[in-house]
Amino acid sequence: MVVVVLLADFDVSWIRETLQKITDQFHLQLSKGQLLVIHVNEDNYPPLTGLKRNFNDGPDRVSFRSKQNVDYSYLLHFSSNLSQYYIMLEDDVSCTKNFFSNIREHIHSMNSKWVTLEFSKLGYIGKLYQTKDLPILARFLYNFYQEMPCDFLLSHFHRLLMQDKVIRFRPSLFQHMGTYSSFRGTYNRLKDEDFVKEVADNPPADIRTNIENFKTNVPEKAYSQGSGYFWGVSPIGLANYFLVIFREPVLISRVCIRTGLEGKDELLSADVELGKTLVKTESGVDCSGFHTLGSLQKGQFNEPDVQKLVPEPVACLRIQVTASQMEWVIINKIYVWTVKAGKTMRNVL
């Protein structure tokens, strides 16, 4: 992984001071080429005043957002031959644990062509590209730098390259930490509600349910941590279930389940259970010896202390419907955290 930092301010004294701080603190990364610091002279920028006032923005706002587009354009252009993939971050974000390996796994899970993968819903944070597309994107931002903000331009870019839908992964891997905007120092409340500090492990498993799914909203999407979800017809109490059968027994530390989307199609009545034993049946493999962790509350479930309830490895996780409902059901995400070998309860929590 190579980190490229653009010092975008035109204040030469500030640039020198900042560069010295970076050199003092990160001299090893600089010497190995893991950290690159660049700057573009003001003379190389197109006009930043007297620009079009789209969206009824004031002249100073237009100048600010237009310069940002050119900043990104130069950053993308410089980075276009450094790696296979490129992700855009900002200088005031925090990252979830293991974000790098999670991004790599998501890339490898893609089975269709893509232009942009999003790992945060905020602005221009956490947007991933294939490096071969960076020269096109750099020119795109430069050519239309005064038309609209960078995140608006981004939404057009992937459609122009025939990716018709946003591909965003949840949970988000990056969180905006800044309090004040770079523009006029105004207070900025932007937060990504889908961010978690530690992404779930979701060990390899086979997924099974007897709830009929709608079109391509298959059960596996609820467990994949990708952008999709399971969407099924009205569940029947005590008859329907959603089962996750782990391929190897796992010691679980936490379980989190989210159902519904924007307040609709929540699973209203269900128990969450862990099964200890796999049983061979005529149709394959089933699970038995269930222990109830708890019930969904308003379609959601979160148990952070699973080991206190079930201290030994388990073979499966089951969502058992306990009452029928007229509404269809969306199982948005199932998150499972496991205890790694050698870890104690103290450092898991």
Secondary structure, 3 states (H helix, E strand, C coil): CCEEEECCCCCHHHHHHHHHHHHHHCHHHHHCCCEEEECCCHHHCCCCCCCCCHHHCCHHHHHHHHHHHHHHHHHHHHHHHCCCEEEECCCCEEECECHHHHHHHHHHHCCCCCCEEECCCCCCCCEEEEHHHHHHHHHHHHHCCCCCCHHHHHHHHHHHCCCCCCCECCCECEEECCCECCCCCCECCCCCCCECCECCCCCCEEEEECCCECCCCCHHHHCCCCCCCEEECCCCCCCCEEEEEEEEEECEEEEEEEECECCECCCCCEEEEEEEEEEEECCEEEEEEEEEEEECECCEEEECCHHHHCCCCEEEEEEEECCCCCCCEEEEEEEEEECCCCCCHHHHC
